[in-house]
Amino acid sequence: MTHFVRRALVTGAASGIGAATVELLARRGIHVLMADRDPTVVEKAGKVSGAVGYVMDLGREDEIVALADYAKQKFGGCDILINNAGIAPKKDGRGYKVTEIDSALWNQVMMINLTAPFLLCRELLPAMQVNKWGRVINVSSRAGRTQVGGVSSFYSASKAGLIGFTRQLANEYVADGVTVNCVAPGPVQTPLATQSSEAQKQRVLDGIPMKRPATAMEIAVAIDFLSTPEAAYVTGTCMDVNGGGYMA
Ligand SMILES: NC(=O)c1ccc[n+]([C@@H]2O[C@H](COP(=O)([O-])OP(=O)(O)OC[C@H]3O[C@@H](n4cnc5c(N)ncnc54)[C@H](O)[C@@H]3O)[C@@H](O)[C@H]2O)c1
């Protein structure tokens, strides 16, 4: 009998939380399709056993559908979908005030943070349902759980939307062996965080009882846990990983 290999798709896999998650999945023998707009994802995938790099833009629906088709037809399937990629545009190192946001910027954030996860779920969940096994983990944020000083409203709205989407989807697939969950990180030391000014970073840390940001690996362990067979009874939840910065 051939050994059954599970396959995962991780978006935003070239950097930060996505790259750390790939490392943990690969350690468990999972083959990972690493999607990112950053072309270095191909070279990075070359260093991970069983991984394939795929360059694409989550801002484009046609490229998202092509990625899902590649996962299904060329990569051998997708048992674990990790919607990790996200953007948090800053204005001079701080969050945008609502009056400074034009519709194009609002739509871009919604597209990458919320619509892309929806499209990948739409394309990839049917096969999980047939297989009677699947895991979806959506990376939200503490800013989707509660107010966080200086964060742009478009970011909070997209991340709160992702939590609502997750709950509803978990309910739709609850009888199919497919779990759908969120992880909501507090501040994490990744390139995304470097876009904030020192003052903004301090303002965010002031709201964290542990008084430090997380490492990418401290978030990846939560994502990895939710993707395991052993986490089968956890669905529709949002796991807060935030140094005590929000306790629901
Ligand atoms: N870093 C934090 O403080 C923090 C806090 C809470 C939540 N998060 C969330 O964690 C997730 C991962 O963030 P991170 O901190 O690892 O960020 P990161 O910037 O290190 O990595 C994000 C990756 O997504 C990719 N990406 C961005 N836009 C893309 C697009 N249009 N198409 C394809 N790939 C794209 C980037 O190239 C990058 O490799 C995001 O959803 C973010 O909102 C981060």
The ligand as a Gaussian input file, in Angstrom:
#p B3LYP/6-31G(d) Opt

LIG

0 1
 N        2.578000      40.584000      11.533000
 C        1.596000      40.897000      12.346000
 O        1.779000      41.678000      13.295000
 C        0.220000      40.299000      12.151000
 C       -0.726000      40.465000      13.175000
 C       -2.002000      39.921000      13.011000
 C       -2.317000      39.252000      11.849000
 N       -1.389000      39.107000      10.880000
 C       -1.800000      38.415000       9.659000
 O       -0.945000      37.309000       9.433000
 C       -0.910000      37.018000       8.039000
 C        0.530000      36.831000       7.601000
 O        1.216000      38.039000       7.838000
 P        2.774000      38.162000       8.105000
 O        2.921000      39.019000       9.301000
 O        3.435000      36.836000       8.035000
 O        3.139000      39.086000       6.852000
 P        4.318000      39.079000       5.782000
 O        4.226000      40.399000       5.106000
 O        5.599000      38.653000       6.418000
 O        3.864000      37.928000       4.789000
 C        2.737000      38.052000       3.961000
 C        3.015000      37.338000       2.655000
 O        1.843000      37.495000       1.835000
 C        2.270000      37.785000       0.522000
 N        1.239000      38.530000      -0.205000
 C        0.790000      39.787000       0.087000
 N       -0.068000      40.182000      -0.861000
 C       -0.158000      39.176000      -1.768000
 C       -0.868000      39.009000      -2.978000
 N       -1.642000      39.983000      -3.491000
 N       -0.744000      37.841000      -3.647000
 C        0.059000      36.854000      -3.179000
 N        0.789000      36.972000      -2.050000
 C        0.668000      38.116000      -1.341000
 C        3.532000      38.624000       0.691000
 O        4.341000      38.633000      -0.479000
 C        4.204000      37.960000       1.886000
 O        5.104000      36.933000       1.489000
 C       -1.640000      38.180000       7.352000
 O       -2.939000      37.791000       7.014000
 C       -1.666000      39.257000       8.408000
 O       -2.746000      40.142000       8.243000
 C       -0.122000      39.599000      11.004000

